[in-house]
Every structure is written in C-alpha cells, then in structure tokens.
Amino acid sequence: MLTSIALLFLVGLLLSYVFQRLHLPSLLGYLLTGILLGPYVLDWLHTDLLNISVDLRRIALVLILMRAGLALNIQELKQVGRPALLMSFIPASLEIAGVMLLAPRLLGVSLLDAAIMGAVIAAVSPAVIVPKMLHLLENKIGTRKSIPQMIMAAGSVDDVYVIVLFSAFTSMATGGDVSLGRIAEVPVSIVSGLLLGIAVGAALVFYFRHFHMRDSVKLILLMSAAFLFLALENQLKDLFPVAGLLAVMSMGATVLALYPVLAKRLSPKFSKLWVAAEVLLFVLVGATVDLSFAVQAGFGPLWLILGVLVFRMLGVVLSLLFTQLNARERLFCALAYIPKATVQAAIGSLPLSMGLACGNIVLTVAVLSILITAPLGAFAIEQTYKRLLD
C-alpha cells in the first residue's frame, strides 16, 4: 500500500503541474491520476487503499470544512442570510426537477429513477468550491457583500438537503414509505448539526482558554471532534437526524467568533494539511471512475448534465433576487455553484449496490457529472472572479 500512496502523490502532483502550465485547474490532474492508476485502467492502487478510500475522502472533506469554518465570519454571514438559505435548496430542487423532466426522454428511465438520479447529481461539491472561496476570502475579493461566505455556507446545507432526498427516493424505489417525518428530517438535521457544532466549539474554546497546550494539539482535538460528529451522524441516522458536516463547519465558525486570535493561528495549519488532503481526495475520486460505462451510455448523459446545469444556474439567480448583488456578481455565484464531485463519488454507486434497475445508468451519470462539472466549475471560478467581483 505504501507504493500506491507514493504513486498517488507523485503522479498526482506531476499531472497537476502539467495542467497548471496549460492554464487549466490542477484538479484535472488529480482526477486523471485517479483514473489512470485506478482499477479500471492500470490497476496500480492497492486493494487495501481502495477499501478505505471512502474514509480517506471523508477525512479530507472534514479538513476542508474545518478550514472553511475557521474563515466563516458569522457577523458577515448575517448580511446574506436569506439568499444563503435559498441557495441551499432552490438550485438543487430545480436541478432534480430538470433531471425528472429530461432523463425519461434522453435515457428512457422512469420518473422515480430520474428522481434518484437527480438527487445523486444535484449536490454541489464543498471540496471544489470551498478552497476557491477561501482564496477569495484571503485576498478580500467579493467579501464586501460576503459572496464567498454565502457560497460556502449554502453549499454545506445543500449537501444535507440532497442526501436526505436521495434517501427518501431510494426508500420509495425499494418499497419503503416516505412519511412527513422523513421530509422533516431536512430542517431538523440542519438545526441539530448547527447546535451541536456551536456547543462543542464553545466548550473547546473554554477548554483552550483555561488549559495551555500547543496549537498542534488544539488542531488534533478539533479534528477528533469533527470525526466524532460524522460517527454520531451515522449512529443516530435511524433515531435522530444530525448533519455532521454542517456541525464541523459551525464548530470552526464558533471558534472564530469566540477566539479569533486562535482561529487565525490555526487556519494556516489547516491550509498546509490541505495540500496533501486535496491530492488524496481527488485522486481517490478519480479512481472510482469506470470509463467503460460512459462509453456504453453514449451522448444521452452528457446532454442531460449540460441541460440540468441550466436549471441549477436559474435556481441560483432566483435565490439572489432582491439582493444587493449586481448582475456580474450573480453570474459569478451561478458559475461557482456548478462543481460536483464529493457527494457523487460517495453515493453514486449506492443504487447499483442496492440492486436497483437504474443503478448502472445512475453511476454513469454521476461519474460524468464529476468529470464535466468539477473541472468546468473550477475553471470558471478561476477565470472569472477577477472580472466579476470587486
């Protein structure tokens, strides 16, 4: 497995450098590395590494959400509370509706299968947009109207909303019931995740103020608490919904609000860890890609993904009506809300493992959505933020 890890980093960094020289996102290099080294092409990654890839991707995701939380100023976020809330569900809802409208015609699937497919591809990727938004925050770009903070906060809630819908649709497909209680899980999980993160963040700040320790130890404690949030979410999923990823971000934001000096010291440490975690995350996402599915499916999934992006961007525009943002800033928000990767890699194969008839085509569309929207969205952000934002 050590050889696989070495290859993962060496080839990933090499290809990312090549893509940067071509003025393309380094993300493309990481994804291509995963595809080449993964089980469907060269098969050079050890089975043990692939078996734990889901956990490794979640660790990387926790790292970037902690980094985001430590940069998320609550006072600034209050200025964009309503549009951030609307962006957390309107774009995803319209995208799912778009899939339900187009997929039966383009792919010949049923309406329920189209709903499952829509729930898989509708989630935006924090792993792609958060690093980009943090770059804007650090350089004070778009911060006067809290645009980076709004996109980061909305993206984390968007994922919770979509995953709950995915659970509801797959329950229907397997003969289960979808009650009002299941639908109510969405706001309950969001509120409980926020409260959990705030409570633990406040408790840790109290502990840090009264007991001296190195900042590295504080970082370990914060990361450990974040991992426990995800474990708690999994343990309580049948009893009480908790949005673990949202708890991670709110814990970081609480540390920034109550102990800003510490947050500013810890943020660079998380940034350094992200250098390795980013490679690990996207190479392992690329390793899940089976190109043979995409070839067999033809152009239908491609037209579907491009078509529903129009619905998503329309949802962003609707969410930003009656705000202070001008047309250029609204266009940037719509472009920044394109990338898909993490959620699609995590749940894209679940319908197939459940034995659903739509499993193969859902996986194909999920894979293509990663390959198309992750680099497209990252490229769009990098190429437009200087022209569209102040």
LOLUM-493655 format. One record per residue (C-alpha): residue number from 0; x, y, z. Coordinates in Angstrom, 1 decimal. Each point is the difference from the previous one (the first is absolute). Layout:
<nodes>
NODE  resi       X       Y       Z
NODE   NUM       X       Y       Z
...
</nodes>
This chain:
<nodes>
NODE  resi       X       Y       Z
NODE     0     0.0     0.0     0.0
NODE     1     2.9     2.4     0.6
NODE     2     1.0    -0.3    -3.7
NODE     3    -3.6     0.9    -0.9
NODE     4     0.1     3.0     2.2
NODE     5     3.3     1.2    -1.4
NODE     6    -1.3    -0.4    -3.6
NODE     7    -3.2     1.8     0.9
NODE     8     1.9     3.1     1.2
NODE     9     2.9     0.0    -2.5
NODE    10    -2.1    -0.5    -3.1
NODE    11    -2.8     2.3     1.3
NODE    12     2.4     2.8     0.7
NODE    13     1.7    -0.5    -3.3
NODE    14    -3.2     0.1    -2.0
NODE    15    -1.4     2.9     2.0
NODE    16     3.2     2.0    -0.9
NODE    17    -0.5    -0.9    -3.7
NODE    18    -3.6     1.2     0.1
NODE    19     1.0     3.2     1.8
NODE    20     2.5     0.7    -2.7
NODE    21    -2.8    -0.3    -2.6
NODE    22    -2.0     2.5     2.1
NODE    23    -2.5    -2.7     1.0
NODE    24    -1.1    -0.9     3.6
NODE    25     2.4    -2.3     1.8
NODE    26    -3.2    -1.9     1.0
NODE    27     0.1    -1.6    -3.5
NODE    28     3.4    -1.4     0.7
NODE    29    -1.1    -1.7     3.2
NODE    30    -3.2    -1.4    -1.6
NODE    31     2.0    -1.3    -3.0
NODE    32     2.5    -1.6     2.4
NODE    33    -2.7    -1.9     1.7
NODE    34    -1.5    -1.2    -3.3
NODE    35     3.4    -1.2    -1.3
NODE    36     1.2    -1.7     3.3
NODE    37    -3.5    -1.3     0.9
NODE    38    -1.4    -3.5    -0.4
NODE    39    -1.6     0.7    -3.4
NODE    40     3.2     1.0    -1.9
NODE    41     3.5    -0.9     1.4
NODE    42    -1.2    -1.4     3.3
NODE    43     3.1     1.2     1.9
NODE    44    -1.8     1.0     3.2
NODE    45     0.1    -2.6     2.8
NODE    46    -3.4    -1.6     0.8
NODE    47     0.4     0.9     3.7
NODE    48     0.4     3.7    -0.9
NODE    49    -3.2    -0.1    -2.2
NODE    50    -1.9    -1.8     2.8
NODE    51     0.6     2.9     2.4
NODE    52    -0.3     2.7    -2.7
NODE    53    -3.5     1.1     1.2
NODE    54     1.4     0.7     3.5
NODE    55     3.1     1.8    -1.5
NODE    56    -2.3     2.2    -2.1
NODE    57    -2.1     0.8     3.0
NODE    58     3.1     1.0     2.0
NODE    59     1.1     2.3    -2.8
NODE    60    -3.5     1.5    -0.1
NODE    61    -0.1     0.6     3.7
NODE    62     3.4     1.8    -0.3
NODE    63    -1.3     2.4    -2.6
NODE    64    -3.2     0.7     1.9
NODE    65     1.9     0.7     3.2
NODE    66     2.2     2.4    -2.0
NODE    67    -3.2     1.6    -1.4
NODE    68    -1.6     0.3     3.4
NODE    69     3.1     1.8     1.4
NODE    70    -0.4     2.6    -2.7
NODE    71    -3.8     0.3     0.2
NODE    72    -0.8     3.3     1.8
NODE    73    -3.5    -0.4     1.5
NODE    74    -0.6     3.8     0.0
NODE    75     0.8     0.3    -3.7
NODE    76    -2.1    -3.0    -0.7
NODE    77    -3.1     1.6     1.6
NODE    78     0.1     2.6    -2.8
NODE    79    -0.8    -2.7    -2.5
NODE    80    -2.1    -2.4     2.1
NODE    81    -3.1    -0.1    -2.2
NODE    82     1.8    -0.6    -3.4
NODE    83     2.3    -2.6     1.6
NODE    84    -3.0    -1.8     1.4
NODE    85    -1.8     0.1    -3.4
NODE    86     3.2    -1.2    -1.8
NODE    87     0.1    -3.0     2.3
NODE    88    -3.0    -1.6    -1.6
NODE    89    -1.5     1.9    -3.0
NODE    90     2.8    -0.8    -2.5
NODE    91     0.1    -3.7     1.0
NODE    92    -3.8    -0.2    -0.2
NODE    93    -0.1     1.5    -3.4
NODE    94     2.9    -2.3    -1.2
NODE    95    -1.9    -3.1     1.3
NODE    96    -3.1     1.2    -1.8
NODE    97     2.0     0.5    -3.2
NODE    98     1.3    -3.6     0.2
NODE    99    -3.5    -1.2     0.5
NODE   100    -1.1     1.9    -3.1
NODE   101     2.9    -0.9    -2.3
NODE   102     1.3    -3.4     1.1
NODE   103    -3.1    -2.1    -1.0
NODE   104     0.3     1.5    -3.5
NODE   105     3.7    -0.2    -0.4
NODE   106     0.8    -3.3     1.9
NODE   107    -3.4    -1.8     0.1
NODE   108    -0.1    -0.3     3.8
NODE   109    -3.1     0.2     2.2
NODE   110    -1.0     3.2     1.9
NODE   111     1.1    -1.5     3.3
NODE   112     3.3    -1.2    -1.5
NODE   113     0.5     3.6    -1.3
NODE   114    -0.7     1.4     3.5
NODE   115     2.7    -2.3     1.5
NODE   116     2.4     1.0    -2.8
NODE   117    -0.8     3.7     0.7
NODE   118     0.6    -0.4     3.7
NODE   119     3.4    -1.5    -0.7
NODE   120     1.3     2.7    -2.4
NODE   121    -1.7     3.1     1.6
NODE   122     2.4     0.5     2.9
NODE   123     2.7     2.6    -0.4
NODE   124     3.6    -1.0     1.1
NODE   125     1.4     1.8     3.0
NODE   126     3.4    -1.6    -0.8
NODE   127     0.1     2.0    -3.2
NODE   128    -1.7     3.3     0.9
NODE   129     1.3     0.4     3.6
NODE   130     3.7     0.3    -0.9
NODE   131    -0.9     2.5    -2.8
NODE   132    -2.2     2.1     2.4
NODE   133     2.8    -0.1     2.7
NODE   134     2.4     1.4    -2.6
NODE   135    -2.5     2.9    -0.6
NODE   136    -0.4     0.6     3.7
NODE   137     3.8     0.1     0.6
NODE   138     0.3     2.5    -2.9
NODE   139    -3.0     2.1     1.1
NODE   140    -1.8    -0.6    -3.3
NODE   141    -3.8     0.1     0.0
NODE   142     0.0     0.3     3.8
NODE   143    -1.7     3.4     0.3
NODE   144    -3.2    -1.8    -0.9
NODE   145     1.0    -3.2     1.6
NODE   146    -0.2    -2.0    -3.2
NODE   147     2.6    -2.7     0.9
NODE   148    -1.5    -0.5     3.4
NODE   149    -3.5    -0.3    -1.5
NODE   150     1.1    -2.7    -2.5
NODE   151     1.9    -2.0     2.6
NODE   152    -2.9     0.0     2.5
NODE   153    -2.6    -0.8    -2.6
NODE   154     2.0    -2.8    -1.6
NODE   155     0.3    -1.9     3.3
NODE   156    -3.7     0.1     0.7
NODE   157    -0.7    -0.8    -3.7
NODE   158     1.8    -3.4     0.5
NODE   159    -2.1    -0.8     3.1
NODE   160    -3.2     0.8    -1.9
NODE   161     0.8    -2.1    -3.0
NODE   162     1.2    -3.1     1.9
NODE   163    -3.2    -0.1     2.0
NODE   164    -2.0     0.2    -3.2
NODE   165     2.1    -2.8    -1.5
NODE   166    -0.8    -2.2     3.1
NODE   167    -3.7     0.8    -0.5
NODE   168     0.0    -0.9    -3.7
NODE   169     2.0    -3.2     0.4
NODE   170    -2.4    -1.0     2.8
NODE   171    -2.9     0.3    -2.4
NODE   172     1.9    -2.0    -2.6
NODE   173     0.6    -2.8     2.4
NODE   174    -3.6    -0.2     1.2
NODE   175     0.4     2.2     3.1
NODE   176    -2.2     2.9     1.1
NODE   177     0.8     3.7    -0.1
NODE   178    -1.9     1.7     2.8
NODE   179    -0.2     3.6     1.0
NODE   180     2.5    -0.9     2.8
NODE   181     2.6    -0.9    -2.6
NODE   182    -0.5     3.3    -1.8
NODE   183     0.2     1.8     3.4
NODE   184     3.5    -1.5     0.4
NODE   185     1.5     2.6    -2.3
NODE   186    -0.6     3.1     2.3
NODE   187     0.5    -2.1     3.2
NODE   188     3.4    -1.3    -1.2
NODE   189     1.1     3.5    -0.9
NODE   190    -1.0     1.6     3.3
NODE   191     1.4    -2.9     2.1
NODE   192     3.2     0.1    -2.0
NODE   193     0.4     3.7     0.6
NODE   194    -0.8    -0.2     3.7
NODE   195     2.4    -3.0     0.5
NODE   196     2.8     1.9    -1.7
NODE   197    -0.6     3.2     1.9
NODE   198    -0.2    -1.8     3.4
NODE   199     3.2    -2.1    -0.5
NODE   200     1.8     3.0    -1.5
NODE   201    -0.8     2.1     3.0
NODE   202     1.0    -2.7     2.4
NODE   203     3.4    -0.5    -1.7
NODE   204     0.6     3.8     0.0
NODE   205    -0.6     0.0     3.8
NODE   206     2.4    -2.9     0.4
NODE   207     2.7     1.6    -2.2
NODE   208    -0.2     3.3     1.9
NODE   209     0.5    -1.7     3.4
NODE   210     2.5    -2.7    -0.8
NODE   211     3.2     0.7    -1.8
NODE   212     1.0    -2.2    -2.9
NODE   213     1.7     0.2    -3.4
NODE   214    -2.1     1.1    -3.0
NODE   215     0.8    -3.3    -1.6
NODE   216    -1.8    -1.8     2.8
NODE   217    -3.0     2.3    -0.3
NODE   218    -0.1    -0.8    -3.7
NODE   219    -0.1    -3.8     0.8
NODE   220    -2.8     0.6     2.6
NODE   221    -2.1     1.9    -2.6
NODE   222     0.6    -2.7    -2.6
NODE   223    -0.9    -2.7     2.4
NODE   224    -3.3     1.8     1.0
NODE   225    -0.8     0.3    -3.8
NODE   226     0.5    -3.7    -0.5
NODE   227    -2.2    -0.8     2.9
NODE   228    -2.8     2.2    -1.6
NODE   229     0.1    -2.2    -3.0
NODE   230    -0.1    -3.1     2.1
NODE   231    -2.9     1.3     2.0
NODE   232    -1.9     0.9    -3.1
NODE   233     0.4    -3.6    -1.2
NODE   234    -0.9    -1.5     3.4
NODE   235    -3.2     2.1     0.4
NODE   236    -1.2    -0.1    -3.6
NODE   237    -3.0    -2.2     0.9
NODE   238    -0.8     1.8     3.2
NODE   239     0.8     3.7    -0.4
NODE   240     1.4     1.8    -3.0
NODE   241     3.2     2.0     0.4
NODE   242     1.9     1.8    -2.8
NODE   243     3.5    -1.0     0.9
NODE   244     1.7     2.1    -2.7
NODE   245    -1.9     3.1     1.0
NODE   246     1.0    -0.6     3.6
NODE   247     3.6     0.0    -1.1
NODE   248    -0.3     3.3    -1.7
NODE   249    -2.0     1.7     2.8
NODE   250     2.6    -1.2     2.6
NODE   251     2.7     1.8    -2.0
NODE   252    -2.1     3.1    -0.3
NODE   253    -0.7     0.0     3.7
NODE   254     3.8    -0.2     0.8
NODE   255     0.5     3.1    -2.4
NODE   256    -2.9     1.9     1.8
NODE   257     1.1    -0.7     3.6
NODE   258     3.8    -0.3    -0.4
NODE   259     1.0     1.8    -3.3
NODE   260     3.7     0.1     0.9
NODE   261     0.2    -3.8     0.3
NODE   262    -2.0    -0.4    -3.3
NODE   263     2.5     2.2    -1.8
NODE   264     2.8    -2.2     1.3
NODE   265    -1.6    -3.3    -0.8
NODE   266    -1.2     0.9    -3.5
NODE   267     3.5    -0.1    -1.6
NODE   268     0.6    -3.4     1.6
NODE   269    -3.2    -1.4    -1.6
NODE   270     1.1     1.6    -3.3
NODE   271     3.2    -1.9     0.1
NODE   272    -1.7    -3.3     0.7
NODE   273    -2.4     0.7    -2.9
NODE   274     2.9    -0.2    -2.5
NODE   275     0.3    -3.7     0.5
NODE   276    -3.7    -0.6     0.7
NODE   277    -1.1     1.6    -3.3
NODE   278     2.2    -2.4    -2.0
NODE   279    -1.3    -3.0     2.0
NODE   280    -3.6     1.0    -0.3
NODE   281    -0.2     0.6    -3.8
NODE   282     2.3    -2.8    -1.0
NODE   283    -2.2    -2.5     1.9
NODE   284    -3.1     1.6    -1.5
NODE   285     1.6    -0.5    -3.4
NODE   286     0.7    -3.7     0.9
NODE   287    -3.7    -0.6     0.2
NODE   288    -0.6     0.9    -3.6
NODE   289    -0.7    -2.8    -2.4
NODE   290     0.3     1.5    -3.5
NODE   291    -1.6    -3.1    -1.7
NODE   292    -3.4     1.0     1.5
NODE   293     0.3     3.4    -1.6
NODE   294     0.9    -1.4    -3.4
NODE   295    -3.0    -2.4     0.1
NODE   296    -2.5     2.7     1.0
NODE   297     0.7     2.2    -3.1
NODE   298    -0.7     3.7     0.0
NODE   299    -3.3    -0.1     1.9
NODE   300     1.6     0.5     3.5
NODE   301     2.1     2.8    -1.4
NODE   302    -3.0     2.0    -1.3
NODE   303    -1.8    -0.7     3.2
NODE   304     2.8     1.4     2.2
NODE   305     0.4     3.1    -2.1
NODE   306    -3.7     0.5    -0.2
NODE   307    -0.7    -0.1     3.7
NODE   308     2.9     2.4     0.7
NODE   309    -2.3     2.6    -1.5
NODE   310    -2.6    -0.9     2.6
NODE   311     2.6     0.3     2.8
NODE   312     1.3     3.4    -1.2
NODE   313    -3.6     1.2    -0.3
NODE   314    -0.6    -1.1     3.6
NODE   315     3.0     2.1     1.2
NODE   316    -1.3     3.0    -1.9
NODE   317    -3.4    -0.4     1.6
NODE   318     1.6    -0.3     3.5
NODE   319     1.8     3.3    -0.5
NODE   320    -3.0     2.1    -1.0
NODE   321    -0.6     3.1     2.1
NODE   322     3.6     0.0     1.3
NODE   323     2.8     2.6    -0.3
NODE   324     1.9    -2.1    -2.4
NODE   325     0.4     1.4    -3.6
NODE   326    -0.3    -2.1    -3.2
NODE   327     3.7    -0.8    -0.1
NODE   328     0.1    -1.3     3.6
NODE   329    -3.2    -2.1    -0.6
NODE   330     1.7    -1.5    -3.1
NODE   331     3.0    -0.9     2.1
NODE   332    -2.1    -1.7     2.7
NODE   333    -1.8    -2.0    -2.7
NODE   334     3.4    -1.1    -1.5
NODE   335     1.5    -0.8     3.5
NODE   336    -3.0    -2.3     0.7
NODE   337     0.7    -2.3    -2.9
NODE   338     2.7    -2.5     1.3
NODE   339    -1.0    -3.5     1.1
NODE   340     2.4    -2.6     1.4
NODE   341    -0.1    -1.1     3.6
NODE   342    -3.7    -1.0     0.5
NODE   343    -0.1    -1.6    -3.4
NODE   344     3.0    -2.2     0.7
NODE   345    -1.5    -0.9     3.4
NODE   346    -3.5    -1.0    -1.0
NODE   347     0.1    -0.5    -3.8
NODE   348     0.6    -3.7     0.3
NODE   349    -2.6    -0.6     2.8
NODE   350    -3.0    -0.6    -2.4
NODE   351     2.0    -2.7    -1.7
NODE   352     1.0    -1.7     3.3
NODE   353    -3.7     0.1     1.0
NODE   354    -0.9    -2.0    -3.1
NODE   355    -2.1     2.8    -1.6
NODE   356    -0.5    -0.3    -3.7
NODE   357     1.2     3.5    -0.5
NODE   358     3.3    -0.7     1.8
NODE   359     2.3    -0.1    -3.0
NODE   360    -1.4     3.1    -1.7
NODE   361     0.0     2.0     3.2
NODE   362     3.6    -0.9     0.6
NODE   363     0.9     1.0    -3.6
NODE   364    -1.7     3.4     0.4
NODE   365     1.6     0.5     3.4
NODE   366     3.5    -0.7    -1.4
NODE   367    -0.6     2.2    -3.0
NODE   368    -1.3     2.8     2.2
NODE   369     3.3    -0.1     1.9
NODE   370     2.2     0.0    -3.2
NODE   371    -2.0     2.8    -1.6
NODE   372    -1.1     2.4     2.8
NODE   373     3.0    -0.2     2.5
NODE   374     2.6     1.3    -2.5
NODE   375    -2.5     2.2    -1.8
NODE   376    -1.1     1.7     3.3
NODE   377     3.5     0.3     1.3
NODE   378     1.2     1.5    -3.3
NODE   379    -3.0     2.4    -0.2
NODE   380     0.7     1.3     3.6
NODE   381     3.8     0.5    -0.7
NODE   382    -0.6     1.8    -3.3
NODE   383    -2.9     2.3     1.0
NODE   384     0.5     1.1     3.6
NODE   385     2.3     2.9    -0.9
NODE   386    -2.4     1.3    -2.6
NODE   387    -3.3    -0.6     1.8
NODE   388     0.8     0.8     3.6
NODE   389     1.3     3.1     1.8
</nodes>
